[in-house]
């Protein structure tokens, strides 16, 4: 709204480019995978944050998780995760849980525990703020598996 440059970026050749990434299954059902802006590219490999988040959130100690890409000189980006733990829980065992379920290039190189994840009024995690927090905490990590 009132942003002609932004409108021009998303309306091209009569199509609305939302930035969503999806796939069709053999029956023609569309599955939304993630947002293009959230995609982490580490060493040339695509990592979908939603996939990593679902593995992390399957751990009984984790209430919420947000996965972002952090800049890295060697890999371009590395996968990082911020988690909110359930009361009385710790990060113990989370790294092993993730390693059993994901390929090596998808593993978070950094995991931090936060009291809460920054979110919009309707509860959607604001990944750009998670990324900013994690970069600010670079010298004070809670956990670095």
PyMOL commands that place a pseudoatom at each C-alpha (Angstrom):
pseudoatom trace, name=CA, resn=UNK, resi=1, chain=A, elem=C, hetatm=0, pos=[0.000, 0.000, 0.000]
pseudoatom trace, name=CA, resn=UNK, resi=2, chain=A, elem=C, hetatm=0, pos=[1.455, 3.342, -1.123]
pseudoatom trace, name=CA, resn=UNK, resi=3, chain=A, elem=C, hetatm=0, pos=[4.727, 1.587, -2.043]
pseudoatom trace, name=CA, resn=UNK, resi=4, chain=A, elem=C, hetatm=0, pos=[5.106, 1.530, -5.845]
pseudoatom trace, name=CA, resn=UNK, resi=5, chain=A, elem=C, hetatm=0, pos=[8.606, 0.014, -5.691]
pseudoatom trace, name=CA, resn=UNK, resi=6, chain=A, elem=C, hetatm=0, pos=[7.435, -2.787, -3.390]
pseudoatom trace, name=CA, resn=UNK, resi=7, chain=A, elem=C, hetatm=0, pos=[4.425, -3.423, -5.610]
pseudoatom trace, name=CA, resn=UNK, resi=8, chain=A, elem=C, hetatm=0, pos=[6.657, -3.596, -8.700]
pseudoatom trace, name=CA, resn=UNK, resi=9, chain=A, elem=C, hetatm=0, pos=[8.853, -6.210, -6.952]
pseudoatom trace, name=CA, resn=UNK, resi=10, chain=A, elem=C, hetatm=0, pos=[5.948, -8.573, -6.280]
pseudoatom trace, name=CA, resn=UNK, resi=11, chain=A, elem=C, hetatm=0, pos=[3.695, -7.930, -9.321]
pseudoatom trace, name=CA, resn=UNK, resi=12, chain=A, elem=C, hetatm=0, pos=[5.492, -9.083, -12.458]
pseudoatom trace, name=CA, resn=UNK, resi=13, chain=A, elem=C, hetatm=0, pos=[3.988, -10.110, -15.794]
pseudoatom trace, name=CA, resn=UNK, resi=14, chain=A, elem=C, hetatm=0, pos=[0.523, -10.255, -14.262]
pseudoatom trace, name=CA, resn=UNK, resi=15, chain=A, elem=C, hetatm=0, pos=[1.595, -12.622, -11.460]
pseudoatom trace, name=CA, resn=UNK, resi=16, chain=A, elem=C, hetatm=0, pos=[1.814, -12.012, -7.714]
pseudoatom trace, name=CA, resn=UNK, resi=17, chain=A, elem=C, hetatm=0, pos=[5.164, -13.312, -6.473]
pseudoatom trace, name=CA, resn=UNK, resi=18, chain=A, elem=C, hetatm=0, pos=[4.471, -14.003, -2.800]
pseudoatom trace, name=CA, resn=UNK, resi=19, chain=A, elem=C, hetatm=0, pos=[7.859, -15.440, -1.884]
pseudoatom trace, name=CA, resn=UNK, resi=20, chain=A, elem=C, hetatm=0, pos=[6.274, -18.703, -0.723]
pseudoatom trace, name=CA, resn=UNK, resi=21, chain=A, elem=C, hetatm=0, pos=[7.976, -22.006, -1.571]
pseudoatom trace, name=CA, resn=UNK, resi=22, chain=A, elem=C, hetatm=0, pos=[5.784, -25.042, -2.114]
pseudoatom trace, name=CA, resn=UNK, resi=23, chain=A, elem=C, hetatm=0, pos=[5.512, -28.351, -3.894]
pseudoatom trace, name=CA, resn=UNK, resi=24, chain=A, elem=C, hetatm=0, pos=[2.765, -30.447, -5.436]
pseudoatom trace, name=CA, resn=UNK, resi=25, chain=A, elem=C, hetatm=0, pos=[2.424, -34.101, -4.474]
pseudoatom trace, name=CA, resn=UNK, resi=26, chain=A, elem=C, hetatm=0, pos=[1.515, -36.775, -7.051]
pseudoatom trace, name=CA, resn=UNK, resi=27, chain=A, elem=C, hetatm=0, pos=[-2.200, -36.218, -6.324]
pseudoatom trace, name=CA, resn=UNK, resi=28, chain=A, elem=C, hetatm=0, pos=[-1.950, -32.510, -7.078]
pseudoatom trace, name=CA, resn=UNK, resi=29, chain=A, elem=C, hetatm=0, pos=[-2.113, -31.278, -3.477]
pseudoatom trace, name=CA, resn=UNK, resi=30, chain=A, elem=C, hetatm=0, pos=[-0.018, -28.194, -2.778]
pseudoatom trace, name=CA, resn=UNK, resi=31, chain=A, elem=C, hetatm=0, pos=[2.230, -28.196, 0.299]
pseudoatom trace, name=CA, resn=UNK, resi=32, chain=A, elem=C, hetatm=0, pos=[3.705, -24.947, 1.547]
pseudoatom trace, name=CA, resn=UNK, resi=33, chain=A, elem=C, hetatm=0, pos=[7.313, -25.493, 2.600]
pseudoatom trace, name=CA, resn=UNK, resi=34, chain=A, elem=C, hetatm=0, pos=[8.537, -22.090, 3.674]
pseudoatom trace, name=CA, resn=UNK, resi=35, chain=A, elem=C, hetatm=0, pos=[9.166, -18.498, 2.647]
pseudoatom trace, name=CA, resn=UNK, resi=36, chain=A, elem=C, hetatm=0, pos=[11.954, -17.783, 0.160]
pseudoatom trace, name=CA, resn=UNK, resi=37, chain=A, elem=C, hetatm=0, pos=[13.264, -15.010, 2.424]
pseudoatom trace, name=CA, resn=UNK, resi=38, chain=A, elem=C, hetatm=0, pos=[13.596, -17.516, 5.294]
pseudoatom trace, name=CA, resn=UNK, resi=39, chain=A, elem=C, hetatm=0, pos=[15.487, -20.123, 3.253]
pseudoatom trace, name=CA, resn=UNK, resi=40, chain=A, elem=C, hetatm=0, pos=[18.985, -20.764, 4.620]
pseudoatom trace, name=CA, resn=UNK, resi=41, chain=A, elem=C, hetatm=0, pos=[21.648, -21.497, 2.022]
pseudoatom trace, name=CA, resn=UNK, resi=42, chain=A, elem=C, hetatm=0, pos=[24.632, -23.124, 3.705]
pseudoatom trace, name=CA, resn=UNK, resi=43, chain=A, elem=C, hetatm=0, pos=[27.512, -24.278, 1.552]
pseudoatom trace, name=CA, resn=UNK, resi=44, chain=A, elem=C, hetatm=0, pos=[25.235, -24.253, -1.488]
pseudoatom trace, name=CA, resn=UNK, resi=45, chain=A, elem=C, hetatm=0, pos=[22.627, -26.478, 0.193]
pseudoatom trace, name=CA, resn=UNK, resi=46, chain=A, elem=C, hetatm=0, pos=[19.054, -25.294, 0.787]
pseudoatom trace, name=CA, resn=UNK, resi=47, chain=A, elem=C, hetatm=0, pos=[17.795, -25.652, 4.348]
pseudoatom trace, name=CA, resn=UNK, resi=48, chain=A, elem=C, hetatm=0, pos=[14.121, -25.031, 5.043]
pseudoatom trace, name=CA, resn=UNK, resi=49, chain=A, elem=C, hetatm=0, pos=[13.716, -23.609, 8.564]
pseudoatom trace, name=CA, resn=UNK, resi=50, chain=A, elem=C, hetatm=0, pos=[10.281, -25.211, 8.980]
pseudoatom trace, name=CA, resn=UNK, resi=51, chain=A, elem=C, hetatm=0, pos=[11.803, -28.687, 8.571]
pseudoatom trace, name=CA, resn=UNK, resi=52, chain=A, elem=C, hetatm=0, pos=[14.478, -28.059, 11.197]
pseudoatom trace, name=CA, resn=UNK, resi=53, chain=A, elem=C, hetatm=0, pos=[11.933, -26.433, 13.521]
pseudoatom trace, name=CA, resn=UNK, resi=54, chain=A, elem=C, hetatm=0, pos=[9.626, -29.450, 13.348]
pseudoatom trace, name=CA, resn=UNK, resi=55, chain=A, elem=C, hetatm=0, pos=[12.472, -31.760, 14.380]
pseudoatom trace, name=CA, resn=UNK, resi=56, chain=A, elem=C, hetatm=0, pos=[13.476, -29.468, 17.246]
pseudoatom trace, name=CA, resn=UNK, resi=57, chain=A, elem=C, hetatm=0, pos=[9.892, -29.078, 18.462]
pseudoatom trace, name=CA, resn=UNK, resi=58, chain=A, elem=C, hetatm=0, pos=[9.470, -32.855, 18.530]
pseudoatom trace, name=CA, resn=UNK, resi=59, chain=A, elem=C, hetatm=0, pos=[11.897, -32.901, 21.477]
pseudoatom trace, name=CA, resn=UNK, resi=60, chain=A, elem=C, hetatm=0, pos=[9.936, -33.027, 24.764]
pseudoatom trace, name=CA, resn=UNK, resi=61, chain=A, elem=C, hetatm=0, pos=[11.942, -30.186, 26.363]
pseudoatom trace, name=CA, resn=UNK, resi=62, chain=A, elem=C, hetatm=0, pos=[11.096, -27.676, 23.626]
pseudoatom trace, name=CA, resn=UNK, resi=63, chain=A, elem=C, hetatm=0, pos=[7.977, -25.509, 23.649]
pseudoatom trace, name=CA, resn=UNK, resi=64, chain=A, elem=C, hetatm=0, pos=[8.780, -23.325, 20.612]
pseudoatom trace, name=CA, resn=UNK, resi=65, chain=A, elem=C, hetatm=0, pos=[11.597, -23.018, 18.085]
pseudoatom trace, name=CA, resn=UNK, resi=66, chain=A, elem=C, hetatm=0, pos=[12.685, -20.596, 15.391]
pseudoatom trace, name=CA, resn=UNK, resi=67, chain=A, elem=C, hetatm=0, pos=[15.421, -21.359, 12.871]
pseudoatom trace, name=CA, resn=UNK, resi=68, chain=A, elem=C, hetatm=0, pos=[17.350, -18.694, 10.988]
pseudoatom trace, name=CA, resn=UNK, resi=69, chain=A, elem=C, hetatm=0, pos=[20.472, -18.359, 8.891]
pseudoatom trace, name=CA, resn=UNK, resi=70, chain=A, elem=C, hetatm=0, pos=[23.439, -16.524, 10.362]
pseudoatom trace, name=CA, resn=UNK, resi=71, chain=A, elem=C, hetatm=0, pos=[26.249, -15.157, 8.206]
pseudoatom trace, name=CA, resn=UNK, resi=72, chain=A, elem=C, hetatm=0, pos=[29.354, -17.324, 7.979]
pseudoatom trace, name=CA, resn=UNK, resi=73, chain=A, elem=C, hetatm=0, pos=[32.592, -16.583, 6.120]
pseudoatom trace, name=CA, resn=UNK, resi=74, chain=A, elem=C, hetatm=0, pos=[33.132, -20.173, 5.019]
pseudoatom trace, name=CA, resn=UNK, resi=75, chain=A, elem=C, hetatm=0, pos=[29.591, -21.469, 4.357]
pseudoatom trace, name=CA, resn=UNK, resi=76, chain=A, elem=C, hetatm=0, pos=[27.785, -18.241, 3.456]
pseudoatom trace, name=CA, resn=UNK, resi=77, chain=A, elem=C, hetatm=0, pos=[25.208, -18.966, 6.132]
pseudoatom trace, name=CA, resn=UNK, resi=78, chain=A, elem=C, hetatm=0, pos=[24.910, -21.459, 8.953]
pseudoatom trace, name=CA, resn=UNK, resi=79, chain=A, elem=C, hetatm=0, pos=[21.743, -22.798, 10.524]
pseudoatom trace, name=CA, resn=UNK, resi=80, chain=A, elem=C, hetatm=0, pos=[20.978, -21.431, 13.996]
pseudoatom trace, name=CA, resn=UNK, resi=81, chain=A, elem=C, hetatm=0, pos=[18.067, -22.095, 16.320]
pseudoatom trace, name=CA, resn=UNK, resi=82, chain=A, elem=C, hetatm=0, pos=[16.411, -20.199, 19.140]
pseudoatom trace, name=CA, resn=UNK, resi=83, chain=A, elem=C, hetatm=0, pos=[14.257, -22.286, 21.438]
pseudoatom trace, name=CA, resn=UNK, resi=84, chain=A, elem=C, hetatm=0, pos=[11.858, -21.689, 24.290]
pseudoatom trace, name=CA, resn=UNK, resi=85, chain=A, elem=C, hetatm=0, pos=[12.117, -24.535, 26.742]
pseudoatom trace, name=CA, resn=UNK, resi=86, chain=A, elem=C, hetatm=0, pos=[9.258, -26.018, 28.733]
pseudoatom trace, name=CA, resn=UNK, resi=87, chain=A, elem=C, hetatm=0, pos=[9.383, -25.161, 32.467]
pseudoatom trace, name=CA, resn=UNK, resi=88, chain=A, elem=C, hetatm=0, pos=[12.146, -27.000, 34.302]
pseudoatom trace, name=CA, resn=UNK, resi=89, chain=A, elem=C, hetatm=0, pos=[13.747, -28.318, 31.103]
pseudoatom trace, name=CA, resn=UNK, resi=90, chain=A, elem=C, hetatm=0, pos=[17.259, -27.855, 29.686]
pseudoatom trace, name=CA, resn=UNK, resi=91, chain=A, elem=C, hetatm=0, pos=[19.027, -28.191, 26.354]
pseudoatom trace, name=CA, resn=UNK, resi=92, chain=A, elem=C, hetatm=0, pos=[20.490, -31.551, 27.419]
pseudoatom trace, name=CA, resn=UNK, resi=93, chain=A, elem=C, hetatm=0, pos=[19.928, -34.160, 24.742]
pseudoatom trace, name=CA, resn=UNK, resi=94, chain=A, elem=C, hetatm=0, pos=[18.569, -31.741, 22.142]
pseudoatom trace, name=CA, resn=UNK, resi=95, chain=A, elem=C, hetatm=0, pos=[21.708, -31.856, 19.988]
pseudoatom trace, name=CA, resn=UNK, resi=96, chain=A, elem=C, hetatm=0, pos=[21.665, -35.682, 19.870]
pseudoatom trace, name=CA, resn=UNK, resi=97, chain=A, elem=C, hetatm=0, pos=[17.939, -35.650, 19.070]
pseudoatom trace, name=CA, resn=UNK, resi=98, chain=A, elem=C, hetatm=0, pos=[18.523, -33.329, 16.103]
pseudoatom trace, name=CA, resn=UNK, resi=99, chain=A, elem=C, hetatm=0, pos=[21.586, -35.230, 14.836]
pseudoatom trace, name=CA, resn=UNK, resi=100, chain=A, elem=C, hetatm=0, pos=[19.589, -38.466, 14.676]
pseudoatom trace, name=CA, resn=UNK, resi=101, chain=A, elem=C, hetatm=0, pos=[16.960, -36.896, 12.427]
pseudoatom trace, name=CA, resn=UNK, resi=102, chain=A, elem=C, hetatm=0, pos=[18.651, -34.414, 10.092]
pseudoatom trace, name=CA, resn=UNK, resi=103, chain=A, elem=C, hetatm=0, pos=[21.424, -34.416, 7.518]
pseudoatom trace, name=CA, resn=UNK, resi=104, chain=A, elem=C, hetatm=0, pos=[24.668, -32.792, 8.641]
pseudoatom trace, name=CA, resn=UNK, resi=105, chain=A, elem=C, hetatm=0, pos=[24.255, -29.638, 6.583]
pseudoatom trace, name=CA, resn=UNK, resi=106, chain=A, elem=C, hetatm=0, pos=[20.862, -28.986, 8.242]
pseudoatom trace, name=CA, resn=UNK, resi=107, chain=A, elem=C, hetatm=0, pos=[22.162, -29.177, 11.814]
pseudoatom trace, name=CA, resn=UNK, resi=108, chain=A, elem=C, hetatm=0, pos=[22.038, -25.959, 13.823]
pseudoatom trace, name=CA, resn=UNK, resi=109, chain=A, elem=C, hetatm=0, pos=[25.579, -24.765, 14.479]
pseudoatom trace, name=CA, resn=UNK, resi=110, chain=A, elem=C, hetatm=0, pos=[24.256, -22.662, 17.304]
pseudoatom trace, name=CA, resn=UNK, resi=111, chain=A, elem=C, hetatm=0, pos=[21.306, -23.145, 19.661]
pseudoatom trace, name=CA, resn=UNK, resi=112, chain=A, elem=C, hetatm=0, pos=[20.233, -20.533, 22.185]
pseudoatom trace, name=CA, resn=UNK, resi=113, chain=A, elem=C, hetatm=0, pos=[17.506, -20.725, 24.782]
pseudoatom trace, name=CA, resn=UNK, resi=114, chain=A, elem=C, hetatm=0, pos=[15.287, -17.650, 25.079]
pseudoatom trace, name=CA, resn=UNK, resi=115, chain=A, elem=C, hetatm=0, pos=[12.500, -16.837, 27.502]
pseudoatom trace, name=CA, resn=UNK, resi=116, chain=A, elem=C, hetatm=0, pos=[10.268, -16.074, 24.512]
pseudoatom trace, name=CA, resn=UNK, resi=117, chain=A, elem=C, hetatm=0, pos=[10.461, -15.636, 20.760]
pseudoatom trace, name=CA, resn=UNK, resi=118, chain=A, elem=C, hetatm=0, pos=[9.730, -12.225, 19.273]
pseudoatom trace, name=CA, resn=UNK, resi=119, chain=A, elem=C, hetatm=0, pos=[6.327, -12.432, 17.618]
pseudoatom trace, name=CA, resn=UNK, resi=120, chain=A, elem=C, hetatm=0, pos=[3.655, -10.304, 16.023]
pseudoatom trace, name=CA, resn=UNK, resi=121, chain=A, elem=C, hetatm=0, pos=[0.342, -9.605, 17.756]
pseudoatom trace, name=CA, resn=UNK, resi=122, chain=A, elem=C, hetatm=0, pos=[-1.140, -12.702, 16.111]
pseudoatom trace, name=CA, resn=UNK, resi=123, chain=A, elem=C, hetatm=0, pos=[1.718, -14.933, 17.316]
pseudoatom trace, name=CA, resn=UNK, resi=124, chain=A, elem=C, hetatm=0, pos=[3.784, -15.240, 14.113]
pseudoatom trace, name=CA, resn=UNK, resi=125, chain=A, elem=C, hetatm=0, pos=[7.488, -15.471, 14.928]
pseudoatom trace, name=CA, resn=UNK, resi=126, chain=A, elem=C, hetatm=0, pos=[9.493, -12.536, 13.596]
pseudoatom trace, name=CA, resn=UNK, resi=127, chain=A, elem=C, hetatm=0, pos=[12.563, -14.300, 12.222]
pseudoatom trace, name=CA, resn=UNK, resi=128, chain=A, elem=C, hetatm=0, pos=[14.388, -11.063, 11.452]
pseudoatom trace, name=CA, resn=UNK, resi=129, chain=A, elem=C, hetatm=0, pos=[14.239, -10.188, 15.163]
pseudoatom trace, name=CA, resn=UNK, resi=130, chain=A, elem=C, hetatm=0, pos=[15.351, -13.713, 16.142]
pseudoatom trace, name=CA, resn=UNK, resi=131, chain=A, elem=C, hetatm=0, pos=[18.321, -13.305, 13.778]
pseudoatom trace, name=CA, resn=UNK, resi=132, chain=A, elem=C, hetatm=0, pos=[19.114, -9.888, 15.264]
pseudoatom trace, name=CA, resn=UNK, resi=133, chain=A, elem=C, hetatm=0, pos=[18.974, -11.262, 18.826]
pseudoatom trace, name=CA, resn=UNK, resi=134, chain=A, elem=C, hetatm=0, pos=[21.234, -14.167, 17.933]
pseudoatom trace, name=CA, resn=UNK, resi=135, chain=A, elem=C, hetatm=0, pos=[23.774, -11.878, 16.302]
pseudoatom trace, name=CA, resn=UNK, resi=136, chain=A, elem=C, hetatm=0, pos=[23.740, -9.607, 19.361]
pseudoatom trace, name=CA, resn=UNK, resi=137, chain=A, elem=C, hetatm=0, pos=[24.305, -12.656, 21.583]
pseudoatom trace, name=CA, resn=UNK, resi=138, chain=A, elem=C, hetatm=0, pos=[27.279, -13.845, 19.517]
pseudoatom trace, name=CA, resn=UNK, resi=139, chain=A, elem=C, hetatm=0, pos=[29.688, -13.216, 22.370]
pseudoatom trace, name=CA, resn=UNK, resi=140, chain=A, elem=C, hetatm=0, pos=[27.391, -14.661, 25.027]
pseudoatom trace, name=CA, resn=UNK, resi=141, chain=A, elem=C, hetatm=0, pos=[25.970, -17.948, 23.697]
pseudoatom trace, name=CA, resn=UNK, resi=142, chain=A, elem=C, hetatm=0, pos=[23.872, -20.061, 26.006]
pseudoatom trace, name=CA, resn=UNK, resi=143, chain=A, elem=C, hetatm=0, pos=[24.710, -23.211, 24.060]
pseudoatom trace, name=CA, resn=UNK, resi=144, chain=A, elem=C, hetatm=0, pos=[26.868, -23.971, 21.071]
pseudoatom trace, name=CA, resn=UNK, resi=145, chain=A, elem=C, hetatm=0, pos=[26.671, -27.669, 20.176]
for i in range(1, 145): cmd.bond("trace and resi %d" % i, "trace and resi %d" % (i + 1))
show_as sticks, trace
zoom trace
